[in-house]
Amino acid sequence: AGVPVVVTDVGACRELVEGMAWEDRELGKAGAVVPIADPEAMAQAMIDLLTLPGCWQNAQAAAVARVSRYYDARIMEDHYRQLYMTLWQKPNEVFAEG
């Protein structure tokens, strides 16, 4: 949808907003990542997105580019197919590691 986000630094939120590999990070930040339980940082990040010149537009462009490049339906299907094949071929090894 092209809406920049402000997220807390939990789970994979940082990777989704900032990217993982260097090629992904070069797209820019799709919003902001703030510390957990820091309402002031959350509020400031939201204010920055809404008031700093170009901040919203740059984050929006990064978000759209990241989703187009790394999260389209075909890519997601390929990732799930690979996971299912791994589970099917070596189920005991996969669950023993986890």
MDAnalysis code that builds the backbone (N, CA, C; Angstrom):
import MDAnalysis as mda
import numpy as np

u = mda.Universe.empty(294, n_residues=98, atom_resindex=np.repeat(np.arange(98), 3), trajectory=True)
u.add_TopologyAttr("name", ["N", "CA", "C"] * 98)
u.add_TopologyAttr("resid", np.arange(1, 99))
u.add_TopologyAttr("resname", ["ALA", "GLY", "VAL", "PRO", "VAL", "VAL", "VAL", "THR", "ASP", "VAL", "GLY", "ALA", "CYS", "ARG", "GLU", "LEU", "VAL", "GLU", "GLY", "MET", "ALA", "TRP", "GLU", "ASP", "ARG", "GLU", "LEU", "GLY", "LYS", "ALA", "GLY", "ALA", "VAL", "VAL", "PRO", "ILE", "ALA", "ASP", "PRO", "GLU", "ALA", "MET", "ALA", "GLN", "ALA", "MET", "ILE", "ASP", "LEU", "LEU", "THR", "LEU", "PRO", "GLY", "CYS", "TRP", "GLN", "ASN", "ALA", "GLN", "ALA", "ALA", "ALA", "VAL", "ALA", "ARG", "VAL", "SER", "ARG", "TYR", "TYR", "ASP", "ALA", "ARG", "ILE", "MET", "GLU", "ASP", "HIS", "TYR", "ARG", "GLN", "LEU", "TYR", "MET", "THR", "LEU", "TRP", "GLN", "LYS", "PRO", "ASN", "GLU", "VAL", "PHE", "ALA", "GLU", "GLY"])
u.atoms.positions = np.array([
    [0.817, -1.197, 0.000],
    [0.000, 0.000, 0.000],
    [0.860, 1.260, 0.000],
    [2.153, 1.106, 0.256],
    [3.032, 2.264, 0.219],
    [2.941, 3.160, 1.435],
    [2.498, 2.617, 2.548],
    [2.404, 3.414, 3.769],
    [3.617, 3.098, 4.645],
    [4.468, 4.093, 4.914],
    [5.604, 3.862, 5.800],
    [5.129, 3.451, 7.191],
    [5.988, 2.747, 7.918],
    [5.610, 2.240, 9.232],
    [6.596, 2.699, 10.297],
    [6.110, 2.695, 11.533],
    [6.965, 2.862, 12.699],
    [6.724, 1.624, 13.537],
    [7.798, 0.874, 13.798],
    [7.683, -0.399, 14.511],
    [8.654, -0.427, 15.673],
    [8.376, -1.326, 16.616],
    [9.336, -1.550, 17.691],
    [10.319, -2.625, 17.238],
    [11.466, -2.658, 17.866],
    [12.551, -3.551, 17.467],
    [12.326, -4.954, 18.043],
    [11.349, -5.645, 17.501],
    [11.033, -7.016, 17.915],
    [10.948, -7.904, 16.677],
    [11.193, -9.195, 16.882],
    [11.072, -10.156, 15.790],
    [11.846, -9.713, 14.558],
    [11.211, -9.815, 13.411],
    [11.845, -9.465, 12.137],
    [11.463, -8.061, 11.672],
    [10.936, -7.245, 12.581],
    [10.490, -5.906, 12.179],
    [11.618, -5.072, 11.583],
    [12.797, -5.115, 12.200],
    [13.920, -4.326, 11.683],
    [14.270, -4.751, 10.257],
    [14.306, -6.047, 9.997],
    [14.647, -6.528, 8.662],
    [13.598, -6.107, 7.638],
    [12.328, -6.118, 8.031],
    [11.269, -5.718, 7.110],
    [11.347, -4.230, 6.778],
    [11.709, -3.418, 7.746],
    [11.771, -1.965, 7.534],
    [13.091, -1.548, 6.898],
    [14.194, -2.109, 7.357],
    [15.510, -1.662, 6.904],
    [16.153, -2.573, 5.870],
    [15.642, -3.783, 5.713],
    [16.227, -4.727, 4.781],
    [17.190, -5.676, 5.471],
    [17.539, -6.749, 4.759],
    [18.449, -7.744, 5.340],
    [19.823, -7.657, 4.694],
    [19.949, -8.083, 3.463],
    [21.241, -8.053, 2.763],
    [21.535, -6.622, 2.306],
    [22.777, -6.360, 1.927],
    [23.152, -4.996, 1.547],
    [22.352, -4.489, 0.371],
    [21.996, -5.382, -0.590],
    [21.202, -4.941, -1.744],
    [19.839, -4.449, -1.278],
    [19.299, -5.139, -0.291],
    [18.006, -4.777, 0.274],
    [18.122, -3.475, 1.063],
    [19.166, -3.337, 1.849],
    [19.359, -2.121, 2.649],
    [19.569, -0.891, 1.778],
    [20.136, -1.085, 0.589],
    [20.350, 0.037, -0.316],
    [19.045, 0.669, -0.789],
    [17.934, -0.052, -0.677],
    [16.636, 0.499, -1.063],
    [16.200, 1.614, -0.110],
    [16.765, 1.629, 1.084],
    [16.399, 2.627, 2.078],
    [15.473, 2.048, 3.128],
    [15.117, 2.874, 4.089],
    [14.247, 2.450, 5.186],
    [12.795, 2.704, 4.809],
    [11.957, 1.725, 5.114],
    [10.528, 1.830, 4.817],
    [9.769, 2.411, 6.008],
    [10.450, 3.178, 6.821],
    [9.855, 3.757, 8.018],
    [10.913, 3.881, 9.092],
    [10.518, 3.611, 10.323],
    [11.448, 3.747, 11.444],
    [11.296, 2.579, 12.408],
    [12.405, 2.237, 13.070],
    [12.424, 1.202, 14.105],
    [12.806, 1.894, 15.401],
    [11.983, 1.703, 16.428],
    [12.236, 2.346, 17.720],
    [12.351, 1.289, 18.810],
    [12.960, 1.643, 19.936],
    [13.075, 0.678, 21.040],
    [11.697, 0.286, 21.597],
    [11.662, -0.882, 22.182],
    [10.445, -1.363, 22.828],
    [10.129, -0.472, 24.033],
    [8.850, -0.251, 24.272],
    [8.377, 0.493, 25.447],
    [8.969, 1.896, 25.539],
    [9.079, 2.564, 24.398],
    [9.593, 3.933, 24.379],
    [8.594, 4.803, 23.616],
    [7.526, 5.224, 24.287],
    [6.494, 5.993, 23.587],
    [7.000, 7.319, 23.030],
    [7.978, 7.917, 23.673],
    [8.527, 9.171, 23.149],
    [9.218, 8.940, 21.804],
    [10.001, 7.856, 21.721],
    [10.676, 7.546, 20.453],
    [9.656, 7.213, 19.368],
    [8.607, 6.497, 19.728],
    [7.555, 6.161, 18.779],
    [6.888, 7.430, 18.261],
    [6.532, 8.321, 19.179],
    [5.884, 9.568, 18.788],
    [6.799, 10.415, 17.913],
    [8.077, 10.510, 18.278],
    [9.011, 11.321, 17.497],
    [9.192, 10.753, 16.092],
    [9.282, 9.431, 15.988],
    [9.424, 8.804, 14.667],
    [8.204, 9.091, 13.800],
    [7.022, 9.066, 14.389],
    [5.798, 9.380, 13.641],
    [5.790, 10.844, 13.197],
    [6.186, 11.718, 14.102],
    [6.246, 13.145, 13.760],
    [7.243, 13.369, 12.628],
    [8.407, 12.714, 12.725],
    [9.422, 12.860, 11.671],
    [8.890, 12.412, 10.320],
    [8.204, 11.265, 10.292],
    [7.651, 10.779, 9.026],
    [6.678, 11.778, 8.416],
    [5.938, 12.450, 9.265],
    [4.905, 13.363, 8.787],
    [5.397, 14.781, 8.514],
    [6.538, 15.168, 9.097],
    [6.938, 16.573, 8.980],
    [8.271, 16.823, 8.281],
    [9.197, 15.901, 8.328],
    [10.495, 16.137, 7.688],
    [10.359, 16.059, 6.175],
    [10.915, 17.017, 5.467],
    [10.793, 17.017, 4.009],
    [11.331, 15.726, 3.382],
    [10.521, 15.086, 2.593],
    [10.924, 13.890, 1.866],
    [10.910, 12.608, 2.665],
    [10.747, 12.683, 3.963],
    [10.835, 11.487, 4.807],
    [9.755, 10.466, 4.427],
    [8.515, 10.906, 4.347],
    [7.398, 10.010, 3.998],
    [7.618, 9.430, 2.594],
    [7.945, 10.283, 1.641],
    [8.105, 9.838, 0.255],
    [9.249, 8.850, 0.102],
    [10.374, 9.101, 0.779],
    [11.510, 8.177, 0.699],
    [11.170, 6.826, 1.320],
    [10.513, 6.841, 2.471],
    [10.120, 5.591, 3.126],
    [9.099, 4.847, 2.277],
    [8.180, 5.579, 1.683],
    [7.175, 4.967, 0.819],
    [7.834, 4.284, -0.385],
    [8.760, 4.964, -1.021],
    [9.452, 4.397, -2.183],
    [10.241, 3.150, -1.790],
    [10.901, 3.187, -0.638],
    [11.660, 2.024, -0.168],
    [10.732, 0.848, 0.107],
    [9.604, 1.127, 0.730],
    [8.644, 0.059, 1.053],
    [8.115, -0.610, -0.207],
    [7.710, 0.187, -1.166],
    [7.160, -0.361, -2.409],
    [8.231, -1.160, -3.152],
    [9.444, -0.636, -3.210],
    [10.531, -1.340, -3.899],
    [10.873, -2.647, -3.199],
    [10.921, -2.639, -1.848],
    [11.266, -3.841, -1.090],
    [10.215, -4.929, -1.293],
    [8.960, -4.572, -1.201],
    [7.894, -5.557, -1.382],
    [7.910, -6.100, -2.809],
    [8.077, -5.232, -3.777],
    [8.109, -5.680, -5.174],
    [9.258, -6.637, -5.439],
    [10.405, -6.356, -4.835],
    [11.593, -7.143, -5.108],
    [11.673, -8.436, -4.296],
    [11.214, -8.410, -3.032],
    [11.463, -9.542, -2.146],
    [10.226, -10.255, -1.619],
    [9.050, -9.698, -1.824],
    [7.874, -10.278, -1.185],
    [6.699, -10.492, -2.127],
    [6.951, -10.692, -3.424],
    [5.813, -10.949, -4.302],
    [5.339, -12.399, -4.138],
    [4.180, -12.711, -4.699],
    [3.555, -14.024, -4.498],
    [4.452, -15.163, -4.978],
    [5.105, -14.996, -6.106],
    [5.962, -16.056, -6.642],
    [7.122, -16.364, -5.697],
    [7.737, -15.329, -5.169],
    [8.856, -15.526, -4.241],
    [8.377, -16.233, -2.984],
    [7.254, -15.805, -2.446],
    [6.723, -16.440, -1.238],
    [6.381, -17.907, -1.502],
    [5.784, -18.189, -2.648],
    [5.473, -19.584, -3.000],
    [6.736, -20.419, -3.095],
    [7.775, -19.855, -3.701],
    [9.053, -20.574, -3.812],
    [9.649, -20.868, -2.442],
    [9.570, -19.915, -1.524],
    [10.096, -20.127, -0.170],
    [9.319, -21.223, 0.553],
    [8.006, -21.181, 0.439],
    [7.201, -22.234, 1.082],
    [7.444, -23.590, 0.435],
    [7.567, -23.628, -0.888],
    [7.847, -24.884, -1.587],
    [9.165, -25.472, -1.107],
    [10.173, -24.631, -0.984],
    [11.486, -25.080, -0.508],
    [11.376, -25.614, 0.925],
    [10.656, -24.923, 1.778],
    [10.469, -25.374, 3.152],
    [9.760, -26.726, 3.183],
    [8.683, -26.864, 2.430],
    [7.931, -28.120, 2.415],
    [8.774, -29.269, 1.874],
    [9.576, -29.015, 0.862],
    [10.440, -30.059, 0.315],
    [11.483, -30.490, 1.350],
    [12.034, -29.537, 2.066],
    [12.999, -29.866, 3.114],
    [12.349, -30.717, 4.193],
    [11.160, -30.305, 4.625],
    [10.446, -31.075, 5.648],
    [10.093, -32.471, 5.153],
    [9.712, -32.571, 3.906],
    [9.310, -33.853, 3.339],
    [10.507, -34.793, 3.209],
    [11.666, -34.251, 2.800],
    [12.840, -35.075, 2.561],
    [13.572, -35.447, 3.842],
    [13.618, -34.558, 4.819],
    [14.394, -34.800, 6.040],
    [13.632, -34.313, 7.268],
    [12.456, -34.814, 7.524],
    [11.657, -34.267, 8.630],
    [12.326, -34.417, 9.992],
    [12.979, -35.516, 10.249],
    [13.595, -35.721, 11.566],
    [14.747, -34.755, 11.806],
    [15.533, -34.489, 10.774],
    [16.670, -33.580, 10.915],
    [16.202, -32.144, 11.149],
    [15.175, -31.733, 10.430],
    [14.688, -30.368, 10.566],
    [14.127, -30.133, 11.951],
    [13.327, -31.062, 12.444],
    [12.727, -30.854, 13.759],
    [13.724, -31.080, 14.892],
    [14.764, -31.848, 14.667],
    [15.784, -32.060, 15.693],
    [16.616, -30.786, 15.891],
    [16.804, -29.991, 14.812],
    [17.589, -28.761, 14.890],
    [16.846, -27.668, 15.622],
    [15.527, -27.624, 15.480],
    [14.745, -26.502, 15.886],
    [14.465, -26.290, 17.272],
])
